[in-house]
Amino acid sequence: MQPVTAAVEVEAVSRRFGATLAVDRVSLSVAPGEFVSLLGPSGCGKTTLLRLIGGFETPDSGRIRILGIDATDTPPHQRRTNMVFQHLALFPHRNVAENIGFGLRMRRVPPAEIAMRVRKALEMVRLEGYDERRIDQISGGQKQRVAIARAIINEPSVLLLDEPLGALDLRLRLELQDELRRLQRSLGSPFIFVTHDQGEAMAMSDRIAVMNAGRIEQIGTPEQIYSQPASRFVAQFVGHTNLLDGVIDEVLGSGRYIVIGGGLRIACHGATGFAKGAPVSLSVRQENVAIRREPLSDPGWVSFRGEVQDKVFMGASVRIKVAAEGQTTLLSETVAAAGNAGLVVGDKVQIGWPIAEARLFERGV
C-alpha cells in the first residue's frame, strides 16, 4: 500500500446551482498537517467548496479523496472530516459538556469514555471548569471554542471551518486566531479554513487559495500571495495596492516595457510576451510608493511630480493620497514616524517606486 501524500484531494470539481456555477473545475491538494485557507469575497464559491469536501454538497463533476479514499459520494457522517459552521448550531438547552459530547453519545460511546474525552477537549480549547455552564452563560468567544471542541472530540482526520470567527469583535478574533493555530499544531491535523478576511488568512495559514467566481486564482504561501500576485484580482484583493490601467507603448526586451496609463509614462518589468498596444494593468503596493519633497533620482526607480491631496492617520501608519502628473491618483502608506508624516495637503512632492516592485498583468486577468 502506497503512503498517503495528501489529506484532501479535490480534482476538477464543479458545482452548479441553477444558472449559477458556484465552483468551476477546482483542483486543490491539502497535505497532512497543513493549514489552508480559502480566501475570497462573498459569492466566490469558498463555502460551497468547503461543503463539497465535507459531503454537505455533491459535485456535478470531478472527484474528492480524503486520505487517499474516494469520498465523492460519501455522506458527511461517513467521512473522516468534521465541520465548524459559521452559525455554530449549539444546543441552547444543553450545557457545555453535553454539547461537546453530543456526537459521541449518538455513536453510543460509553459514558466514562465520553467524560474523559470531553475533559481532554475542554483542556485543548482552554475551557477547563466550564463543563456545567449553560450555553447562554458563556461569551461569544467561548461559544466558538465549544463548537471547535465539539468538532475535534470526534478526532476527525480533517477539520473544516466555515468563517467561525466572523461574528466576533476584533480583539476576540485575534485571540482565537492564535488559539486555532496553536490547536492545529497540537493536533497535527489539516485544517481547511474559509474566510473573506485577508489578515486572518495571512496570520494563520501555511497556504492560501484565493478564489474568485468559482475558481482558484492563485494558491501559495502568504508571502507568495502578497509579494507575487498571479493576477490583477489577487493583487487588488490581498493588501492595499495602486492599480493603473494602460497599454504597452514600448517593448524593450527581457520582460522590460514602457506602459502609458493615466497620463503617465511608466517603465516596468513583467512576463515576456506582451506586445505593443496590449491592454495591461500595473500594480504597486502602497507601502512601496515613496513620497519625497526632493527629486527621486535613483535609476532603478520611476518617479513623477505630484501634489498631496489627502492624508489619513491610521495609528502605526499614515496613508497619503497624491495627484500625480496627468491627475492620476496614487496612494502611499508609510510608518507614522517617517519623514512623510510632516507633509500637508497642497505640498508639492515627488512620488515614485522601485521598478522591480511593480507587477504587470494582462488587463482583466
Secondary structure, DSSP 8 states (H G I E B T S, - for coil): ------SEEEEEEEEEETTEEEEEEEEEEE-TT-EEEEE--TTSSHHHHHHHHHTSS--SEEEEEETTEE-TT--GGGSSEEEE-SS----TTSBHHHHHHHHHHHTT--HHHHHHHHHHHHHHTT-TT-TT-BGGGS-HHHHHHHHHHHHHTT--SEEEEESTTTTS-HHHHHHHHHHHHHHHHHH---EEEEES-HHHHHHH-SEEEEEETTEEEEEE-HHHHHHS-SSHHHHHHSS-EEEEEEEEEEEEETTEEEEEETTEEEEEE--TT--TT-EEEEEEEGGG-EEESS----TTEEEEEEEEEEEEE-SSEEEEEEEEGGG-EEEEEEETTSGGGG--TT-EEEEEEEGGG-EEEETT-
